[in-house]
Amino acid sequence: MRLTRLLRYGSAGEDVLNVKQRLLELGCYSAEITQLKTSVFGADTLLAVKSFQSQAGLTADGIVGPLTEAALFPEEQETLVIDRTLISDQIGDAAAASIIAALENTGTVRREIALN
């Protein structure tokens, strides 16, 4: 799967459904799941994404962006490309500069990270 946008609470579409299916496969939904068949990113999906992010060692913000996508679908990732504008849009320029600097100096962790 290749995301073309950030997925968050309120998002809807086939990409949301794909993420929900993967989260179910990974055991991140509780037994009370009722919204799996809908394509809406609701409260249940938010909790499942946060649970997955915590388990994967990611920031549990409930947003499916490039890092969460790469962790959810590692078999489909060769090189993770992080669009700098997505980082800046979400947290501001100063914080984004710090994150980008840290990423540029990390080397290979799970896979190569390339910044454009």
C-alpha positions as a Markdown table, in Angstrom:
| # | Residue | x | y | z |
|---|---|---|---|---|
| 1 | Met | 0.0 | 0.0 | 0.0 |
| 2 | Arg | 1.3 | 3.5 | -0.8 |
| 3 | Leu | -0.4 | 6.3 | 1.1 |
| 4 | Thr | -1.1 | 9.5 | -0.8 |
| 5 | Arg | -2.2 | 11.4 | 2.3 |
| 6 | Leu | -2.0 | 11.2 | 6.1 |
| 7 | Leu | -4.8 | 9.2 | 7.6 |
| 8 | Arg | -6.3 | 10.4 | 10.9 |
| 9 | Tyr | -9.6 | 10.5 | 12.8 |
| 10 | Gly | -12.3 | 11.4 | 10.4 |
| 11 | Ser | -10.5 | 10.2 | 7.2 |
| 12 | Ala | -12.5 | 7.9 | 4.9 |
| 13 | Gly | -11.7 | 5.8 | 1.9 |
| 14 | Glu | -10.3 | 2.5 | 0.7 |
| 15 | Asp | -6.9 | 3.3 | 2.1 |
| 16 | Val | -8.5 | 3.5 | 5.6 |
| 17 | Leu | -10.1 | 0.2 | 5.1 |
| 18 | Asn | -6.8 | -1.4 | 4.1 |
| 19 | Val | -5.1 | 0.0 | 7.3 |
| 20 | Lys | -8.0 | -1.3 | 9.4 |
| 21 | Gln | -7.7 | -4.8 | 7.9 |
| 22 | Arg | -3.9 | -4.8 | 8.6 |
| 23 | Leu | -4.5 | -3.6 | 12.2 |
| 24 | Leu | -7.0 | -6.5 | 12.6 |
| 25 | Glu | -4.5 | -9.0 | 11.2 |
| 26 | Leu | -1.9 | -7.7 | 13.7 |
| 27 | Gly | -4.2 | -8.0 | 16.7 |
| 28 | Cys | -4.5 | -4.3 | 17.4 |
| 29 | Tyr | -8.3 | -4.2 | 17.6 |
| 30 | Ser | -10.1 | -5.3 | 20.7 |
| 31 | Ala | -12.7 | -8.0 | 20.7 |
| 32 | Glu | -15.4 | -5.3 | 20.7 |
| 33 | Ile | -14.6 | -4.1 | 17.2 |
| 34 | Thr | -17.8 | -3.0 | 15.4 |
| 35 | Gln | -16.6 | -0.6 | 12.7 |
| 36 | Leu | -14.1 | -2.8 | 10.8 |
| 37 | Lys | -16.2 | -3.0 | 7.6 |
| 38 | Thr | -16.6 | 0.8 | 7.3 |
| 39 | Ser | -14.1 | 2.9 | 5.4 |
| 40 | Val | -14.2 | 5.6 | 8.1 |
| 41 | Phe | -11.3 | 6.3 | 10.5 |
| 42 | Gly | -13.3 | 6.4 | 13.8 |
| 43 | Ala | -12.6 | 6.1 | 17.5 |
| 44 | Asp | -11.9 | 2.4 | 17.2 |
| 45 | Thr | -9.3 | 2.9 | 14.5 |
| 46 | Leu | -7.7 | 5.7 | 16.4 |
| 47 | Leu | -7.2 | 3.4 | 19.4 |
| 48 | Ala | -6.0 | 0.5 | 17.2 |
| 49 | Val | -3.5 | 2.8 | 15.4 |
| 50 | Lys | -2.2 | 4.2 | 18.8 |
| 51 | Ser | -1.9 | 0.6 | 20.1 |
| 52 | Phe | 0.1 | -0.5 | 17.0 |
| 53 | Gln | 2.3 | 2.6 | 17.2 |
| 54 | Ser | 3.2 | 1.9 | 20.8 |
| 55 | Gln | 4.0 | -1.7 | 20.0 |
| 56 | Ala | 6.2 | -0.6 | 17.1 |
| 57 | Gly | 8.1 | 1.9 | 19.1 |
| 58 | Leu | 6.6 | 4.9 | 17.3 |
| 59 | Thr | 5.0 | 8.0 | 18.7 |
| 60 | Ala | 1.5 | 7.0 | 19.5 |
| 61 | Asp | -0.3 | 10.0 | 17.9 |
| 62 | Gly | -3.0 | 8.0 | 16.1 |
| 63 | Ile | -2.0 | 9.4 | 12.6 |
| 64 | Val | -1.0 | 7.0 | 9.9 |
| 65 | Gly | 1.8 | 8.8 | 8.1 |
| 66 | Pro | 5.0 | 7.5 | 6.3 |
| 67 | Leu | 6.6 | 5.9 | 9.4 |
| 68 | Thr | 3.5 | 4.2 | 10.6 |
| 69 | Glu | 2.7 | 3.0 | 7.0 |
| 70 | Ala | 6.2 | 1.6 | 6.7 |
| 71 | Ala | 5.8 | -0.3 | 10.0 |
| 72 | Leu | 2.3 | -1.6 | 9.1 |
| 73 | Phe | 3.3 | -2.7 | 5.6 |
| 74 | Pro | 7.1 | -3.5 | 5.8 |
| 75 | Glu | 6.9 | -6.0 | 3.0 |
| 76 | Glu | 5.9 | -3.2 | 0.6 |
| 77 | Gln | 8.7 | -0.8 | 1.6 |
| 78 | Glu | 12.1 | -0.6 | 0.0 |
| 79 | Thr | 13.0 | 2.9 | 0.9 |
| 80 | Leu | 10.9 | 5.1 | 3.1 |
| 81 | Val | 10.7 | 8.6 | 1.6 |
| 82 | Ile | 9.7 | 11.3 | 4.1 |
| 83 | Asp | 8.3 | 14.4 | 2.6 |
| 84 | Arg | 9.7 | 17.3 | 4.6 |
| 85 | Thr | 6.6 | 19.4 | 4.0 |
| 86 | Leu | 4.4 | 16.8 | 5.7 |
| 87 | Ile | 6.5 | 17.0 | 8.8 |
| 88 | Ser | 6.5 | 20.8 | 8.8 |
| 89 | Asp | 2.8 | 21.0 | 8.2 |
| 90 | Gln | 2.1 | 18.9 | 11.2 |
| 91 | Ile | 4.4 | 20.3 | 13.8 |
| 92 | Gly | 6.0 | 23.5 | 12.6 |
| 93 | Asp | 9.3 | 24.4 | 11.1 |
| 94 | Ala | 11.5 | 24.5 | 14.2 |
| 95 | Ala | 10.5 | 21.0 | 15.4 |
| 96 | Ala | 10.6 | 19.7 | 11.8 |
| 97 | Ala | 14.2 | 20.9 | 11.4 |
| 98 | Ser | 15.2 | 19.0 | 14.6 |
| 99 | Ile | 13.4 | 15.8 | 13.4 |
| 100 | Ile | 14.9 | 16.0 | 10.0 |
| 101 | Ala | 18.4 | 16.6 | 11.4 |
| 102 | Ala | 18.0 | 13.6 | 13.7 |
| 103 | Leu | 16.7 | 11.4 | 10.8 |
| 104 | Glu | 19.6 | 12.4 | 8.6 |
| 105 | Asn | 22.1 | 11.2 | 11.3 |
| 106 | Thr | 20.4 | 7.9 | 12.2 |
| 107 | Gly | 21.7 | 5.6 | 9.5 |
| 108 | Thr | 19.9 | 2.4 | 8.9 |
| 109 | Val | 17.6 | 1.1 | 11.6 |
| 110 | Arg | 14.9 | -1.1 | 10.0 |
| 111 | Arg | 15.4 | 0.1 | 6.4 |
| 112 | Glu | 17.1 | 3.0 | 4.7 |
| 113 | Ile | 15.4 | 6.3 | 5.3 |
| 114 | Ala | 15.7 | 8.8 | 2.4 |
| 115 | Leu | 14.7 | 12.4 | 2.8 |
| 116 | Asn | 13.7 | 14.4 | -0.2 |
